[in-house]
Amino acid sequence: MDGHNVDKRLIRMITDSWLKVVKNECVYTGRNVKRSIAAKDASKKDVRLEHAIPMKVLIEILLTTKNLTAEKVEEILHQFCVVMLITKHEDSLLDASYKSTMPSGWNGTDVYARYTAVGIQF
């Protein structure tokens, strides 16, 4: 197994653990959960918690960051490991265009760019 694959596996373990904490905090406390306008009035069965930045993109950001330190990993995770509550219909809109990518021309900082690109209002 080459080093790049080991790096990807390690980074995936880190991001999965981080997201578990973020999701648990959001689900159980209701804090820091941004909701689409449609999700605010939808029933619990009609919404889902979704990664604002696809995991594939987040992992690539981490793998391509030069001089990666524990502090830098934490900074990146704080910036890009964001979840949002959206409707299942809105999720299908995202999946159709940006399931694992960001819109072309993404500025590298706007974590909500995919939602804006498909017309999800929040």
N, C-alpha and C positions, 0 to 999 in steps of 0.2 A: 504494500500500500504506500503510495507516495505521500509526501508531507502535506501537499495541498488538500488531499482527501481527509487526512487526520485533522487539519486545521478546520475544515468545513464541519466535520463531526463535532469537534470541540465547541466551535462557535454555535452550532445548532443546539447543543446541550445547554449552553449558557443562555441563549435567547429563549429556549423553551422554558427553562426554570424561571427566568425573569418574567415572561409573559404569564406564567401560572400565578405568580405573586400579583402582578398587575390586574389580571382578570379576577382573581379572588377578592382583591381589595375593591374593585369596581362592583362586582356582583353583590358582595355582602355589605358594603357600606354605602354604595350609591355615589361615592365621591369620584370626582374627576371623570365622569362618564359624559362625554358629549353625545348628544342625541340629534338625529335628523329631525326636522319638523314633523315628518310623517310618523316617526317612531314615538314621539311624545304622546300621541293619542292612541297608538296601536296596542293591542292586547299582548301579553307576555308571549303567547304562542306564535305571534306574527312578527317578532323581532329577533335579531341575533346580534351578538357581540362580535365585532369584526376588526381585524388589524387595519389600521389606517395605512401603514406601510407594509406591503407584502413581505412575508418572511424571506423570500428569495432576494428581494432588494436589500433588506436589512443585513442579511448575511454577506452580501456583496460589499456593502458599505464597510462592514467590519473587516472583511478579508483584504480590502484595498486601502485601508487606513495605514499609513506609514507610522512607524514607531508606536505601535499599539501598546498601551499600558493598561493596567487594571482601571486606573482613573479615567482613561480615555474611553474604555469599553463602557463604564458606568455612564459617562457623559452622553455617549451615542445612544445607549439604551433609554436614558431619560428623555432624550430628544425624539427618538423615532419609535420607541415601543409604546404606541398610543393605540387605545381601542376606542371604538365608537359603536353606539347602539343604533342600528338601522333596521328597516323593515326587510323582510325576506324578498319582497319585490325589488327594493333598492339594491340588495345584495346580488340579485340576478343581473341588474344593470351593470354593476361593477365587474362581475364575472365575465360578461359578454365582451368587455373592452379591456379591462385592466386587472384580470385575475391575479397575475403575478408580476405585473410591471407598473411603472408609473407613466403618466402621459409624456409624450415626447416634448422636449423643451422644459421638463421639470426643473425648477430652480435649485433642487437639492435641499431645500429647507421646509417648504410648505407640506406638512404631513397630510393635509386635507385635499391635496391637488386632484386625486382620483375622484373624490366626491363632486368637486366643482366641475370636473371635466364631463361627468355624466349627468349633471343637473340635479344632484342631491343637495337640498337646502338644509342648513342647520343654523 
